[in-house]
């Protein structure tokens, strides 16, 4: 089905592609291959790269927020959150991560070192 290219990683090495079926793939542009593939919801705001460009946070339909390594595609940590994520954004320093709720007026700011 149709796909949507999302903004590149801060270092320009990673292209996230969101497919209509809800699968999110991270293409390594230097190696021309997919390194990470995760199920998510169809929203461009559902993921964000850490400013260092080596990690990515991806929201899920469930109330968890995993942080993945782009180097090997491994889940580094998963942080339980009280609602499914609607929008995920790191602050410019990478020290905080803001998450908003889907269909609710709630937000949460996490210490990025804790996830």
C-alpha positions as CSV (number, residue, x, y, z in Angstrom):
1,X,0.0,0.0,0.0
2,X,1.0,3.6,0.0
3,X,3.9,4.8,2.1
4,X,5.0,8.1,3.7
5,X,8.6,9.2,4.1
6,X,9.1,11.0,7.4
7,X,11.9,13.4,8.3
8,X,15.5,12.1,8.1
9,X,17.5,11.4,11.2
10,X,19.7,14.3,12.5
11,X,22.7,12.8,10.8
12,X,20.9,12.2,7.5
13,X,21.7,8.5,7.6
14,X,18.2,7.1,8.4
15,X,14.9,7.5,6.5
16,X,11.8,6.3,8.4
17,X,9.0,5.1,6.0
18,X,5.5,4.6,7.4
19,X,3.3,2.2,5.5
20,X,-0.5,2.3,5.4
21,X,-0.6,-1.0,7.3
22,X,1.0,0.7,10.3
23,X,4.5,-0.8,9.8
24,X,7.3,1.6,10.3
25,X,10.6,0.9,8.7
26,X,14.0,2.6,9.2
27,X,16.1,2.6,6.1
28,X,19.9,3.0,6.4
29,X,20.6,5.3,3.5
30,X,24.4,4.5,3.6
31,X,23.8,0.7,3.3
32,X,20.5,0.9,1.3
33,X,18.7,-1.6,3.6
34,X,16.1,-1.7,6.3
35,X,17.7,-2.0,9.8
36,X,14.5,-1.8,11.9
37,X,10.9,-2.6,11.3
38,X,8.2,-2.0,14.0
39,X,4.4,-2.0,14.1
40,X,2.9,1.3,15.1
41,X,-0.1,3.5,14.3
42,X,-0.4,5.6,11.1
43,X,0.8,9.0,12.3
44,X,3.9,10.9,11.3
45,X,4.3,12.2,14.9
46,X,4.5,8.7,16.4
47,X,8.3,8.5,16.4
48,X,11.2,10.8,17.0
49,X,15.0,10.4,16.7
50,X,17.2,11.2,19.6
51,X,19.3,14.2,18.8
52,X,22.4,11.9,18.7
53,X,20.9,10.1,15.7
54,X,21.7,6.7,17.1
55,X,18.4,6.0,18.9
56,X,14.7,6.3,18.1
57,X,11.6,6.3,20.3
58,X,8.4,4.8,18.7
59,X,4.9,4.9,20.1
60,X,2.6,1.9,20.0
61,X,-1.1,1.3,20.2
62,X,-0.4,-0.1,23.7
63,X,0.7,1.9,26.6
64,X,4.5,1.4,26.2
65,X,7.2,3.5,24.7
66,X,10.3,1.5,23.4
67,X,13.6,3.1,22.6
68,X,15.5,1.3,19.8
69,X,19.1,1.3,18.7
70,X,19.4,2.1,15.0
71,X,22.8,0.4,14.8
72,X,21.4,-3.1,15.4
73,X,17.6,-2.6,15.6
74,X,17.5,-3.9,19.1
75,X,15.0,-2.6,21.7
76,X,17.2,-0.9,24.3
77,X,14.4,-0.1,26.8
78,X,10.7,0.0,27.1
79,X,9.0,2.5,29.4
80,X,5.4,1.9,30.5
81,X,3.2,5.0,30.0
82,X,-0.4,5.5,31.2
83,X,-1.8,5.9,27.6
84,X,-1.1,5.0,24.0
85,X,1.2,7.6,22.5
86,X,-0.2,10.0,19.9
87,X,2.9,12.2,19.5
88,X,6.5,11.5,20.6
89,X,9.2,14.3,20.7
90,X,12.7,14.6,22.2
91,X,13.7,18.0,23.3
92,X,16.8,19.4,21.5
93,X,19.2,18.3,24.2
94,X,17.8,14.8,24.2
95,X,17.4,14.8,27.9
96,X,13.6,14.9,27.9
97,X,10.9,13.1,25.9
98,X,7.4,14.5,25.6
99,X,4.4,12.2,24.8
100,X,0.8,13.1,24.2
101,X,-2.2,10.8,24.5
102,X,-4.3,9.6,21.7
103,X,-7.9,10.9,22.0
104,X,-7.2,12.4,25.4
105,X,-5.9,15.8,26.6
106,X,-2.9,14.3,28.5
107,X,0.8,14.8,28.1
108,X,3.8,13.3,29.9
109,X,7.4,14.4,29.9
110,X,10.0,11.7,30.7
111,X,13.6,11.9,31.7
112,X,15.1,10.3,28.6
113,X,17.8,8.7,30.6
114,X,15.2,6.7,32.4
115,X,14.0,5.0,29.2
